[in-house]
Amino acid sequence: MDGAPRPGVVRATSAKATDLSPVILAVVERLANDAVEWTRTHDGILTNLTVGVPGGAPIASYLDALEHELSARGLDFIDLKTEPCQGPARIVAMGFEPGWAA
């Protein structure tokens, strides 16, 4: 997995995601790349992801876009959470359960 969508995967863009600015969509892509890279370094199945989101960001739309981006890259998981942060959005924590490595 190189961070690009798997062959044959069509990204499902939701109405919420289309309302986001190109800047936020670029941040979502960066977060997805980070998640893919971090997943490669862990054994087990990704079960949860916590993302730090700056105040004033449209959180629901932001998470919707991130979920779609991660799913297109083959990363599906149980729980996606956010917490407020200063500065740019970032991955705060990822949880893994023992099992097959993604």
Secondary structure, DSSP 8 states (H G I E B T S, - for coil): --SS--TT------HHHHTS-HHHHHHHHHHHHHHHHHHHTS-SEEEEEEEEEETTS-HHHHHHHHHHHHHHTT---SEEEEEEESSS-EEEEEEEESSS--
